[in-house]
Amino acid sequence: MSIIFETNYLLHLMTAAQKYFEALIESTKDATLSNMFGKPCGKINKKAFCSFFEDEMVFKVGRVAIEKLIKKYEGAKNFDPSGKNRPMKDWLQVPYAHKKDWSKLSKQAIKFLAENS
């Protein structure tokens, strides 16, 4: 198999949400695609500000912001990658249905990262 074929094949297998996530990271200044807990994530200066899990985007926005945002986005929840009711306090998981706000939430996560690093 050629590299081009493999790349095109893998892109074809990606969900619309995953393609949207990767495009968002690629268009974010200074951000790189990486991994966190074996999941795709976006990092700036080697620090994660967002991730992709269960076909949804996850943002590190802080506990205070989560209290407000979780009410705004139907289906949003604290990020619990283990599934053992141990959510990560600063991380919010937002469904693909709210993708129009993923860019805004990414910017909010980057701001939180800058203020808390």
C-alpha positions in Angstrom: 0.0 0.0 0.0 1.3 3.5 -0.8 1.6 6.2 1.8 -0.9 8.3 -0.1 -3.4 5.5 -0.2 -3.0 4.7 3.5 -3.4 8.4 4.4 -6.5 8.8 2.2 -8.0 5.6 3.6 -7.4 6.7 7.2 -9.0 10.1 6.5 -12.0 8.3 5.0 -12.4 6.3 8.2 -12.3 9.4 10.4 -15.7 10.7 11.6 -16.9 14.2 10.7 -16.3 15.2 14.3 -12.7 14.0 14.3 -12.0 15.8 11.0 -13.5 19.0 12.5 -11.4 18.6 15.6 -8.1 18.1 13.7 -8.9 21.0 11.3 -9.5 23.2 14.4 -6.2 22.3 15.9 -4.3 22.8 12.7 -5.9 26.3 12.3 -5.0 27.3 15.9 -1.9 29.5 16.1 1.0 27.7 17.9 -1.1 24.5 18.5 0.1 21.0 17.6 -1.8 17.7 17.4 -0.6 15.3 20.0 -1.8 12.7 22.4 -3.1 12.7 26.0 -4.1 9.4 27.7 -3.9 7.8 24.3 -6.5 10.2 22.9 -5.9 13.0 20.3 -5.3 16.4 21.8 -4.3 19.9 21.0 -1.2 21.3 22.8 0.5 24.7 23.0 4.0 24.7 24.5 3.6 21.0 25.3 0.5 21.6 27.5 -2.9 20.2 26.5 -5.8 22.7 26.2 -8.2 20.4 24.4 -8.8 16.8 23.6 -11.0 14.5 21.5 -13.0 11.7 23.2 -16.0 9.7 22.2 -16.5 11.8 19.1 -16.8 14.9 21.2 -14.3 17.7 22.0 -13.0 18.3 25.5 -11.7 21.6 26.7 -9.6 22.6 29.7 -11.6 25.7 30.8 -11.5 25.4 34.6 -14.0 24.4 37.3 -15.7 27.8 37.5 -16.3 28.0 33.8 -17.6 24.5 33.7 -20.4 25.3 36.2 -21.7 27.9 33.7 -21.0 26.1 30.4 -22.4 22.7 31.4 -25.8 24.4 31.6 -25.4 26.1 28.2 -24.5 23.0 26.2 -27.0 20.2 26.2 -25.2 16.9 26.7 -22.0 18.6 28.0 -20.4 16.9 31.0 -17.2 16.8 33.1 -14.6 14.8 31.3 -14.3 11.3 32.8 -11.9 9.4 30.5 -11.8 6.4 32.9 -15.6 6.0 33.1 -15.2 5.3 36.8 -17.0 8.5 38.0 -13.7 10.3 38.5 -14.1 13.4 36.3 -11.2 15.7 35.7 -12.1 19.0 37.5 -11.0 21.5 34.9 -12.1 19.6 31.7 -15.5 19.9 29.9 -16.7 17.5 27.3 -18.9 19.1 24.6 -20.9 17.1 22.0 -20.4 17.6 18.3 -23.9 19.1 18.1 -22.3 22.3 19.5 -19.4 22.3 17.0 -20.2 25.9 16.0 -18.8 26.9 19.5 -15.8 24.6 19.5 -13.5 27.3 18.2 -14.7 29.8 20.9 -14.3 27.1 23.6 -10.8 26.4 22.3 -9.9 30.0 22.7 -11.3 30.0 26.2 -9.2 26.9 27.0 -6.1 28.5 25.6 -6.7 31.6 27.8 -7.3 29.4 30.8 -4.0 27.5 30.1 -2.1 30.8 29.8 -3.5 32.1 33.1 -2.9 28.9 35.0 0.5 27.7 33.8 
